[in-house]
Amino acid sequence: GWCVDADGIEASARRFLKVGCWSAQNLCESDPLCVAFACVNARGLSVLYTGTDCVKNCENLLWMSNTDLIAKAIDGGNVKWANNKCYVQSALSGTTGAVHSGGTSLEVTDGSHFKVGDGIRVYTELKTVTARSGGVLQVAPPFAGAFQPGQKVLKITTGRINPIVFKTHDIECPGNSAGRNVGVGCSCNAGYAGSIASVDTFPYYQGSCSAIACPVNSYGLNVATGCNCNAGYAGSVAATT
């Protein structure tokens, strides 16, 4: 599906391009105003949530200010978008103090992410880091607007440094497990042991389900495929969840 907020609303500045996920990510990372992308629908379209070359809801830039507003993905019953995934650029840091109009410095929660020469974005303002001392960044040019503490600070990069957060955990349960999807939860099949947990990076889950070896006094490939009692022993071995 496409990216939406907690209320299932997409009304944010965006553009559409006929590109695949890899190209969509490259374009989003090289676009200073892009905060998220969704890819790719049945017609090969991806959507970039950006104020650059915007074609829809261009007046709404709230997501540019706060990527936490992007909560999930939905397809709205549109089968063409059913397999789309929503990916969000996560902020590397946030402001701890107010940013003043005409100012050239800002305090951030973690300055270690930034170095002199880095491009950064606060809301829709693009700056270059000219100096850093701990959590204080000096930037140029001066800020045109004023911002309260808590603004997201994103690094502008083409080198895939920005972390990408996956906002839809509808990945199918991996091999030897069953369930609706990774986000809802997966359980190991009968005869397998382990656990599956959702994470925000590819392949969007961690863990696995491994076949249980046949117990003592029995033989076979594993419990899932079947075990038989050794000669001189009686009983049965059945796989359970």
N, C-alpha and C positions, 0 to 999 in steps of 0.2 A: 504494500500500500504506500500512500504518500505520508509525509510527516504531518503530524497534527499536535495540538496542545492537549492538556488534560481533559478539555471539554470536547475533543474530537474536531476542532476547528483548524483549518489550514490557512486562514486569511492572513498570509504573510507575503511580502514581496518575493517574487520568484520569476524564473524563466525556464523555458523548455528547450531541450536540445536532443537531437537524434544521435545519441552516443551511448556506449555501454558504461558499465560501472567503473572500469579502470579509468576511462577518459573523464567521466564525471568527477571522480575523486581528484584527478590531476587538475581539472579546470577549477574545482572548488578551492583547492589548496593554493592555486596561483591567483585567485580572485580575492583581494583584500576584504571584500564585503560579504563573501559567501560563508555561511555558518552551517549549512547542511545540504545534503542531496539525497534524492531517492532514485533508485534505479532497479531494473529497467523494465518498462511495461511491454505488453505483447506486441506493440508496434515499434519497439526499439527506442522509445522515448525515455529520457531521464529528466528530472526536475532539479534545478539548483535554486536554493533559497538565498537570494542575494538581491541587493539593490542595483547591481551592475546589469545594464541592458535588460532591465525588468520589463515584463509584459503583463503582469497581473498583480493586483493588490499592492502596487508600488508605493503607496502612501504609508503602509504598515511596516515599520522597521523594528518592531519590538523584539523580534527574535535576534536581530543584529546586536541588541543591547544585552539580552539575557538568553543564552542558549538553553538554560534549564527549563524554559517555557516549552521546549519541544519534548513532548512526553512519550509519544508512541507513533505507530503507523497504522492506518486503516485503509481499506480499499473501497468502503462505501458501497459494497455490493457490485462494484465494477470489475468484471472478470479480467479486463485488460490490465488492471493494476494489482491483481491478486498476488502476484509473485514479487512485487517490488519490495525493497527493504529501505528503511530510513537510517541514514548515517549522519551523525552530528559531530561537528568540530567541537571538542571540549576545551574550555578555557584553561590556559596554563596557570593563571593566577587571577587574583582579584584585587581591587583597590581597598586599602584599609583606611584611607583618609579622603577628604574631599578634594576634588580636582577643580581648580579655579580657572575661570576664563582669563586667557593671557598667560597662564602659568606654563612652566616648562619642566615640572617635576611631578612625580606621583609616587606614592608609597604602595607597595604591593605585598601580598601575603608571602610570596616566595620569589625573590629576585634571582635565584640561581638558574632559572630557566632562560634568562636573557643575558645577552652580551652586547657590547658596543657594536653598532651597525645593524642590529636586528630591526626589522620592521614590526610594529605592533599596531593593534587596533583597539581603541576604547570607544564603544558604541559605533558610530560611523566615522570617527576621526582617525586618520592614519598618521603615525608618527615613526620617527627613527630614534633608536636609543643612542644617545651621545655619550653617556657615562652611567656607571652603576656603582653604588656603594651599599652593600647589603640589600635591603629591600626597597631602596630609593632609586628610582630611575630618572635620569635627566633625558629629556626628549626634545626633538625639534620637528616641525615648527611648533610655536606655542599653541595651546588649546584654544579653540574658538568658543567652545561651550563650557559650562560648569556641570560637574557631576558629583553626586553624593557617594559616600563610601559604598563598597559592594559591587561596583561595576566590574564586569568581566574584562580581562586583558588577554587578548589572543595574539599569538605570534603569527606573522605573515611569512609563509614558507612555501617553497616548491620542492622541498626535500623530504616530504613525508615525515616531518618531525611532529607536527600536530597530532595528538591522539584522536582517533576517530571512535566515537561511541556508537554502538549499534543499538537502535531504539526499538527493535522488534525481535522478540525471542520466539519466533514461530519456526525456528529451525527444526526439521524433523529429528526425532530421536535417533541416535546413532545405532550402529549394528549391535545386535544381541540385547537390545532394550526395547521397551514399548511404552507408549504414552501419547498424549495429544501432540505435544511438541516440547522442546527443551525448556521454554519459558514456564509452561504449566507444570512440567515435571516428567521425568522418564524413570522407569524402574527396570532393573535387569530381568531378562527372561528367565524362565525356569531352567535351572541347571547352570546359571551364570551368577557371578558375584561381583560387586563393585558399586560405583555410584556415578551419577551424571549430574553436573551442576552447570547452570548458565553463567557465561561470562560475557564481557563487552568487546572482546577482540576475537578475530578469526581463529578457529572455526566456530566461535560463539558458544562453545561448551568445553568443559574439562572433565576428565575422568573417562572410565571405560567399564565395560562388563566383560569379564574373562570367564572362560569355561572352567567349571569346578572339576578337579581331577577325581577319578573314581576312588572311593574310599578303600581303606585297608581290607584285605581279603576279597577284593573284587578286581576285575580287569575290564578294560575297554578304553576307548579314546578319551572320553570324558563323560560326566554325568548327563550332559545335554543330549549326547548321541546314544547313550546307553551303557550300562555297566552290568556285568554278570558275575555271580559269585564264583570264586576259585573252587577247584576240585576239593572236595571234603568239607565245603561250607554250604549252608542253605540259607535262603532269604532272598530279598529283592532290594533293588536300589531304584528309587523314582525321583525324578527332578521335581523340585517345588520352588516357588518364589519366596 
